[in-house]
Amino acid sequence: MAMPKSRAAKVAARATGARKAGRAADAKRVATAARPTAPAAAPGSRAATGDKVRIARVAKGRKPQYFADPAVDKLLWITMTLASELSVTRDRLDAVERLLERRRVLTVADVDGYEPSPEAEAAREARRQEYLDRVLRAVQAELEEVTGRDMPKSQDEVVAAVSS
């Protein structure tokens, strides 16, 4: 009859398994590095045309829960996503402002008076939608988990779903 393992024995077994997995990953990395590079992309393929391949960033397994209420965790996730996006935006804006000032290209009045073209406005709208998708990923993931399907992709789909 097998004796149940103690907590320390279980932790040691997990660590040993992780070390073995790490050695296997190292061996795979070495083998992969020795492979020749892939041939050029076929004409007309996504790689050749420059189209972006969008891969969903969905973590596998359970997410850590920091607060008793899962809704608070989701709000924290959204807040941290917004904070990181804002930080990157401010850094980039600071770089642009410093470069423009150094080269004496624009004044503040030029920036304040700018009106985007229809193409620029369409690009901004697409960027805003991608941004909101990233910010609201926590809410979308929960909805997909509960309903077993994806959220509507556009405002028109949301209106149609609510109206029917």
Contacts in CASP RR format, 6 or more apart in sequence:
PFRMAT RR
TARGET T0000
AUTHOR 0000-0000-0000
METHOD contacts of the structure
MODEL  1
MAMPKSRAAKVAARATGARKAGRAADAKRVATAARPTAPAAAPGSRAATG
DKVRIARVAKGRKPQYFADPAVDKLLWITMTLASELSVTRDRLDAVERLL
ERRRVLTVADVDGYEPSPEAEAAREARRQEYLDRVLRAVQAELEEVTGRD
MPKSQDEVVAAVSS
5 13 0 8 1.000
40 48 0 8 1.000
41 47 0 8 1.000
41 48 0 8 1.000
42 48 0 8 1.000
46 53 0 8 1.000
57 137 0 8 1.000
58 141 0 8 1.000
63 73 0 8 1.000
65 73 0 8 1.000
66 73 0 8 1.000
66 76 0 8 1.000
67 73 0 8 1.000
67 76 0 8 1.000
74 138 0 8 1.000
74 139 0 8 1.000
74 142 0 8 1.000
77 137 0 8 1.000
77 138 0 8 1.000
78 135 0 8 1.000
78 136 0 8 1.000
78 138 0 8 1.000
78 139 0 8 1.000
81 134 0 8 1.000
81 135 0 8 1.000
81 137 0 8 1.000
82 135 0 8 1.000
85 131 0 8 1.000
85 134 0 8 1.000
85 135 0 8 1.000
100 106 0 8 1.000
116 124 0 8 1.000
133 140 0 8 1.000
140 150 0 8 1.000
140 151 0 8 1.000
143 151 0 8 1.000
144 150 0 8 1.000
144 151 0 8 1.000
152 158 0 8 1.000
152 160 0 8 1.000
152 161 0 8 1.000
END
